[in-house]
Amino acid sequence: MIDVFLTDEQRRLRAEVREWLDDAYPPDRVVALERDREYPEEFWAACAERGWCGIPAPVEHGGRAGTVTDLCVFVEEVAKTTISLATLYITATIFGSHALEICGSPAQRERLLPAVATGAVRFALAMSEPGAGSDFAAMTTTATRVDGGWRIDGRKGPISGAERAEVLITAARTATDPGSRHRGISLFLVEPPVAGLTFERREFAAMRGLPVDDVGYDSVVVSDDALLGAEGEGWRNLARLMDPERLANAAQAVGVAQAAVDDAVAYARARHQYSKPIGQFQAVAHPLATAHAEIAAARLLVYGAARKRDVEGPCPLEASMAKMVANNVAVRATEAALQTAGARGYQADSPFMRRFLEARGCELGGGTSQIQRNIVSHYLGLR
């Protein structure tokens, strides 16, 4: 593995995570987790106990003040086991910690960041809507001023981990600006249980260990101090949050792809046809060789972008390129792995099928590959 961007401490973190996951989540356990739609309580408890929840949180609030590169190391390794665990970590920990640091008030940081660091509080980002996914500014959820606070009405979804989150970062329109569709959007910290807040589970082909919900807001009232960041600045603040999320998503895709190819190589060595391992046939070996090389290239792009974010600050171009490339590579790599396993790979509980579906999910969450191409095009002066 090419890991020239990693420190010895990051390599130790990767080894620590891998050792724990191999023991706690062997292949049969992962199959059961996904099949039974079992929330990964054991994983979350380990994140809290081992200090992994505190990786992104500041030292002064009990965290490790980890870098985006640290987060990519952690998420890539976890995703090799299953995307359910990796996405839980991204939504519950990374969103919350970075959002509070970017635009949280001193009181919000003081109250919530220590809870993020210890795993006592999980976040979810209620941003997408059934009619406003990639077109975020088309949201119809509104927040209206009432005595002492705000009333939120609308529907969000699909939202990963929503029903198990202690805090929902909720985007809602507080004003309409004819000069910009993106102005007039604000963020709120909604903390269940609260009257008028409902959850409806959605079913997906993969990532079944983590609940994904539509969230209903029927006259949900929050106090003034629930406003996260300045009123009307939600779009700008979310844009600042996107770099770490997209890089974590990209690292997740790399982990899924690497695990799929590693399993396919092992299968190609063990499976015999025509009196020899199928890996000795060029038609089997070459797609896996190509996938392995492409994963290495994607990993370098992801960690190069993460390093740039750590050293120089926001890097939307590099984050979008990393997500686009890593997601596309993951789909090709997991497809090659599935093809290697043939009919066995196509079985419902096959790790090859699961990882192919996970890779396709990476292409959809956090901004589709088409949206990432739009962003790159913009920086090229083409939009």
C-alpha positions as CSV (number, residue, x, y, z in Angstrom):
1,M,0.0,0.0,0.0
2,I,1.3,3.4,-1.0
3,D,1.0,5.5,2.2
4,V,3.6,8.2,1.8
5,F,1.2,10.8,3.3
6,L,0.8,8.9,6.6
7,T,2.7,9.4,9.8
8,D,3.7,6.6,12.1
9,E,0.8,7.6,14.5
10,Q,-1.6,7.3,11.6
11,R,-0.3,3.9,10.7
12,R,-0.7,2.8,14.3
13,L,-4.3,4.1,14.2
14,R,-5.0,2.1,11.1
15,A,-3.6,-1.1,12.7
16,E,-5.5,-0.6,15.9
17,V,-8.8,-0.1,14.0
18,R,-8.1,-3.2,11.8
19,E,-7.3,-5.4,14.7
20,W,-10.4,-4.5,16.6
21,L,-12.7,-4.8,13.6
22,D,-11.3,-8.2,12.6
23,D,-12.1,-9.5,16.0
24,A,-15.5,-7.8,16.5
25,Y,-16.9,-8.0,13.0
26,P,-15.7,-11.2,11.2
27,P,-17.5,-11.9,7.8
28,D,-20.4,-13.9,9.3
29,R,-21.1,-11.1,11.8
30,V,-21.2,-8.5,9.0
31,V,-23.6,-10.6,7.0
32,A,-25.9,-10.9,10.0
33,L,-25.6,-7.1,10.7
34,E,-26.7,-6.2,7.2
35,R,-29.3,-9.0,6.9
36,D,-31.0,-8.2,10.2
37,R,-30.8,-4.4,9.9
38,E,-29.0,-4.4,13.2
39,Y,-27.8,-1.0,14.5
40,P,-24.0,-1.4,15.2
41,E,-24.1,-0.5,18.9
42,E,-21.0,-2.5,19.6
43,F,-19.0,-0.4,17.1
44,W,-20.3,2.9,18.5
45,A,-19.5,1.8,22.0
46,A,-15.9,0.9,20.9
47,C,-15.5,4.3,19.2
48,A,-16.5,6.0,22.5
49,E,-14.4,3.7,24.7
50,R,-11.3,3.9,22.6
51,G,-11.4,7.6,22.0
52,W,-12.2,7.3,18.3
53,C,-15.2,9.6,18.6
54,G,-12.8,12.3,19.8
55,I,-10.6,12.2,16.7
56,P,-12.1,15.4,15.1
57,A,-12.9,17.2,18.3
58,P,-10.6,19.9,19.8
59,V,-8.3,19.0,22.7
60,E,-9.9,21.7,24.9
61,H,-13.2,19.9,24.7
62,G,-11.7,16.4,25.3
63,G,-10.9,15.4,21.8
64,R,-7.7,14.5,19.9
65,A,-7.8,17.5,17.5
66,G,-7.2,15.1,14.7
67,T,-6.7,16.2,11.1
68,V,-8.8,15.4,8.0
69,T,-6.1,13.0,7.1
70,D,-6.6,11.2,10.4
71,L,-10.3,10.9,9.7
72,C,-9.6,9.5,6.2
73,V,-7.3,6.8,7.7
74,F,-10.0,5.8,10.2
75,V,-12.9,5.9,7.7
76,E,-11.1,3.9,5.0
77,E,-10.2,1.1,7.4
78,V,-13.7,0.9,8.8
79,A,-15.2,0.9,5.3
80,K,-13.3,-2.2,4.5
81,T,-15.5,-4.0,7.0
82,T,-18.9,-2.4,6.0
83,I,-20.1,1.0,4.9
84,S,-22.7,0.9,7.6
85,L,-20.0,1.4,10.2
86,A,-18.1,4.0,8.2
87,T,-21.2,6.1,7.4
88,L,-22.4,6.0,11.0
89,Y,-19.0,7.5,12.0
90,I,-19.1,10.2,9.3
91,T,-22.6,11.3,10.1
92,A,-22.6,11.0,13.9
93,T,-19.1,12.4,14.6
94,I,-17.5,14.2,11.7
95,F,-20.6,16.3,10.8
96,G,-21.2,17.3,14.4
97,S,-17.7,18.2,15.4
98,H,-16.8,20.2,12.2
99,A,-20.2,22.0,12.1
100,L,-19.8,23.2,15.7
101,E,-16.2,24.3,15.0
102,I,-17.2,26.1,11.8
103,C,-20.2,28.0,12.9
104,G,-21.2,27.0,16.5
105,S,-21.6,29.6,19.2
106,P,-19.2,29.4,22.2
107,A,-22.1,28.1,24.3
108,Q,-23.0,25.4,21.7
109,R,-19.4,24.3,21.5
110,E,-19.0,24.2,25.2
111,R,-22.2,22.1,25.6
112,L,-21.9,19.7,22.7
113,L,-18.3,19.2,21.7
114,P,-17.3,17.3,24.9
115,A,-20.4,15.1,24.3
116,V,-19.2,14.4,20.7
117,A,-15.7,13.5,21.9
118,T,-17.0,11.0,24.4
119,G,-19.6,9.5,22.1
120,A,-22.5,10.6,24.3
121,V,-24.1,12.6,21.4
122,R,-24.5,11.5,17.8
123,F,-25.3,13.9,15.0
124,A,-27.1,13.6,11.7
125,L,-27.3,16.1,8.9
126,A,-30.9,16.8,7.8
127,M,-30.0,18.6,4.5
128,S,-31.6,16.7,1.6
129,E,-35.3,16.7,0.8
130,P,-37.4,14.3,-1.3
131,G,-37.7,17.2,-3.9
132,A,-34.4,18.9,-3.2
133,G,-31.4,16.7,-3.3
134,S,-28.6,17.9,-5.5
135,D,-30.6,21.2,-6.0
136,F,-30.2,22.1,-2.4
137,A,-31.6,25.6,-2.8
138,A,-34.9,24.2,-3.9
139,M,-35.7,23.1,-0.3
140,T,-39.2,23.7,0.9
141,T,-38.7,23.2,4.6
142,T,-39.2,26.5,6.4
143,A,-38.4,28.0,9.8
144,T,-40.6,30.8,10.9
145,R,-40.0,33.1,13.9
146,V,-42.2,32.6,16.9
147,D,-42.0,33.9,20.4
148,G,-38.7,32.9,21.8
149,G,-37.6,30.7,18.9
150,W,-38.5,29.2,15.6
151,R,-41.1,26.9,14.2
152,I,-39.9,24.4,11.6
153,D,-42.2,22.8,9.0
154,G,-41.2,20.4,6.2
155,R,-39.8,17.1,5.3
156,K,-36.2,15.9,5.0
157,G,-34.8,12.7,3.6
158,P,-33.1,10.4,3.0
159,I,-31.1,11.2,6.2
160,S,-28.5,8.6,7.4
161,G,-28.7,7.7,11.1
162,A,-31.5,10.2,11.8
163,E,-33.6,8.2,14.2
164,R,-30.7,7.3,16.4
165,A,-29.2,10.8,16.5
166,E,-29.3,13.0,19.6
167,V,-28.9,16.1,17.4
168,L,-30.2,16.8,13.9
169,I,-28.5,19.7,12.0
170,T,-31.5,20.9,10.1
171,A,-31.4,23.2,7.1
172,A,-34.5,25.4,6.6
173,R,-35.4,28.5,4.7
174,T,-35.8,31.5,6.9
175,A,-36.1,34.1,4.1
176,T,-36.4,34.4,0.3
177,D,-33.8,36.5,-1.5
178,P,-34.7,37.3,-5.1
179,G,-31.0,37.9,-5.8
180,S,-29.8,34.5,-4.7
181,R,-31.6,31.1,-4.2
182,H,-28.9,30.1,-1.7
183,R,-29.3,33.1,0.6
184,G,-31.9,32.9,3.3
185,I,-31.2,29.3,4.4
186,S,-30.4,28.8,8.1
187,L,-29.2,25.8,10.2
188,F,-30.8,24.7,13.4
189,L,-29.8,22.1,16.1
190,V,-32.9,20.0,16.7
191,E,-32.6,17.6,19.6
192,P,-35.1,14.8,19.8
193,P,-37.4,14.0,21.3
194,V,-39.4,17.0,20.4
195,A,-43.1,17.4,19.6
196,G,-43.9,17.2,15.8
197,L,-40.7,15.4,14.9
198,T,-41.3,12.0,13.2
199,F,-39.2,9.4,11.4
200,E,-40.1,7.0,8.6
201,R,-37.5,4.3,7.8
202,R,-36.4,3.9,4.2
203,E,-35.0,0.7,2.8
204,F,-31.8,0.6,0.6
205,A,-30.1,-2.2,-1.2
206,A,-27.0,-1.8,1.0
207,M,-25.9,-0.1,4.3
208,R,-28.7,-1.8,6.1
209,G,-27.0,-1.7,9.5
210,L,-27.6,2.0,9.7
211,P,-31.1,3.4,9.6
212,V,-31.9,5.9,6.9
213,D,-35.0,8.0,7.4
214,D,-37.3,10.6,6.1
215,V,-37.8,13.1,8.9
216,G,-41.0,15.0,9.3
217,Y,-41.2,18.5,10.9
218,D,-44.7,19.4,11.8
219,S,-44.6,22.7,13.7
220,V,-41.4,21.6,15.5
221,V,-40.5,24.5,17.8
222,V,-36.9,25.2,18.8
223,S,-35.4,28.0,21.0
224,D,-33.4,30.9,19.7
225,D,-30.2,29.3,20.8
226,A,-30.8,26.4,18.5
227,L,-29.8,28.5,15.5
228,L,-26.4,27.2,14.3
229,G,-24.4,30.1,12.8
230,A,-25.8,33.3,11.6
231,E,-29.3,33.5,10.2
232,G,-29.4,33.1,6.5
233,E,-25.8,31.8,6.3
234,G,-26.7,28.1,6.2
235,W,-25.6,27.5,2.6
236,R,-22.2,29.2,3.2
237,N,-21.6,27.2,6.4
238,L,-22.6,23.9,4.8
239,A,-20.3,24.6,1.9
240,R,-17.4,24.9,4.4
241,L,-18.5,21.6,5.9
242,M,-18.4,19.8,2.6
243,D,-14.6,19.3,2.3
244,P,-14.2,16.9,5.2
245,E,-17.5,15.1,4.4
246,R,-16.5,14.6,0.7
247,L,-13.0,13.5,1.6
248,A,-14.3,11.0,4.2
249,N,-16.7,9.7,1.6
250,A,-13.8,9.3,-0.9
251,A,-11.8,7.5,1.7
252,Q,-14.8,5.3,2.4
253,A,-15.0,4.4,-1.3
254,V,-11.3,3.5,-1.4
255,G,-11.8,1.2,1.6
256,V,-14.7,-0.6,0.0
257,A,-12.8,-1.0,-3.3
258,Q,-9.7,-2.3,-1.6
259,A,-11.5,-4.9,0.5
260,A,-13.4,-6.1,-2.6
261,V,-10.2,-6.5,-4.7
262,D,-8.4,-8.2,-1.8
263,D,-11.2,-10.7,-1.4
264,A,-11.3,-11.3,-5.2
265,V,-7.6,-11.9,-5.3
266,A,-7.9,-14.5,-2.5
267,Y,-10.8,-16.1,-4.4
268,A,-8.9,-16.2,-7.7
269,R,-6.0,-18.0,-6.0
270,A,-8.3,-20.5,-4.3
271,R,-10.8,-21.2,-7.0
272,H,-9.7,-23.8,-9.6
273,Q,-11.0,-24.4,-13.1
274,Y,-9.3,-26.3,-15.9
275,S,-6.9,-27.7,-13.3
276,K,-5.4,-24.4,-12.2
277,P,-6.4,-21.3,-10.1
278,I,-8.5,-19.0,-12.1
279,G,-6.2,-16.1,-11.2
280,Q,-3.7,-17.6,-13.7
281,F,-6.0,-16.7,-16.5
282,Q,-5.2,-13.3,-18.0
283,A,-9.0,-12.6,-18.3
284,V,-9.3,-12.8,-14.6
285,A,-5.9,-11.4,-13.5
286,H,-5.8,-8.2,-15.6
287,P,-9.1,-6.6,-14.4
288,L,-7.9,-7.1,-10.8
289,A,-4.5,-5.7,-11.6
290,T,-6.1,-2.7,-13.2
291,A,-8.4,-2.2,-10.2
292,H,-5.5,-2.5,-7.8
293,A,-3.6,0.2,-9.6
294,E,-6.6,2.5,-9.9
295,I,-7.3,2.2,-6.2
296,A,-3.7,3.1,-5.4
297,A,-4.0,6.2,-7.6
298,A,-7.4,7.2,-6.0
299,R,-5.9,6.8,-2.5
300,L,-3.1,9.1,-3.4
301,L,-5.5,11.7,-4.7
302,V,-7.7,11.4,-1.6
303,Y,-4.8,11.7,0.9
304,G,-3.2,14.4,-1.1
305,A,-6.4,16.5,-1.0
306,A,-6.8,15.7,2.8
307,R,-3.2,16.9,3.4
308,K,-3.9,20.1,1.4
309,R,-7.1,20.7,3.5
310,D,-5.0,20.2,6.7
311,V,-2.2,22.5,5.7
312,E,-4.0,25.2,3.6
313,G,-7.6,25.1,4.6
314,P,-10.7,24.7,2.3
315,C,-10.0,22.9,-0.9
316,P,-13.4,22.4,-2.7
317,L,-11.8,21.6,-6.1
318,E,-9.5,18.9,-4.7
319,A,-12.2,17.4,-2.4
320,S,-14.6,17.1,-5.4
321,M,-11.9,15.6,-7.6
322,A,-11.0,13.1,-4.9
323,K,-14.6,12.1,-4.3
324,M,-15.4,11.8,-8.0
325,V,-12.4,9.7,-8.8
326,A,-12.5,7.5,-5.7
327,N,-16.2,6.8,-6.2
328,N,-15.8,6.0,-9.9
329,V,-12.8,3.7,-9.2
330,A,-14.7,1.9,-6.4
331,V,-17.6,1.1,-8.8
332,R,-15.2,-0.3,-11.4
333,A,-13.2,-2.2,-8.8
334,T,-16.1,-3.8,-7.0
335,E,-17.6,-4.8,-10.4
336,A,-14.4,-6.5,-11.4
337,A,-14.3,-8.3,-8.0
338,L,-17.9,-9.4,-8.4
339,Q,-17.2,-10.7,-11.9
340,T,-14.2,-12.7,-10.6
341,A,-16.5,-14.6,-8.2
342,G,-19.1,-15.3,-10.9
343,A,-22.4,-16.6,-9.7
344,R,-21.1,-16.8,-6.1
345,G,-20.5,-13.1,-6.2
346,Y,-24.1,-12.5,-7.3
347,Q,-25.7,-14.2,-4.3
348,A,-27.7,-11.9,-2.0
349,D,-25.4,-12.4,1.0
350,S,-22.2,-12.2,-1.0
351,P,-19.6,-9.7,0.2
352,F,-18.9,-9.0,-3.5
353,M,-22.5,-8.0,-4.2
354,R,-22.6,-6.0,-0.9
355,R,-19.5,-4.0,-1.7
356,F,-20.6,-3.3,-5.3
357,L,-23.8,-1.9,-3.9
358,E,-21.9,0.1,-1.3
359,A,-19.7,1.6,-4.0
360,R,-22.7,2.7,-5.9
361,G,-24.1,4.3,-2.8
362,C,-20.9,6.3,-2.4
363,E,-21.5,7.8,-5.8
364,L,-24.9,9.1,-4.7
365,G,-24.3,10.4,-1.2
366,G,-22.7,13.7,-0.3
367,G,-23.2,15.0,-3.9
368,T,-23.4,12.7,-6.9
369,S,-20.5,12.2,-9.3
370,Q,-22.3,14.5,-11.7
371,I,-22.4,17.3,-9.1
372,Q,-18.6,16.8,-8.4
373,R,-18.0,17.2,-12.2
374,N,-20.1,20.4,-12.1
375,I,-17.8,21.7,-9.3
376,V,-14.6,20.8,-11.1
377,S,-16.0,22.4,-14.3
378,H,-16.7,25.6,-12.4
379,Y,-13.1,25.8,-11.2
380,L,-12.0,25.2,-14.8
381,G,-14.0,28.3,-15.8
382,L,-16.4,26.2,-17.8
383,R,-19.6,27.0,-15.9
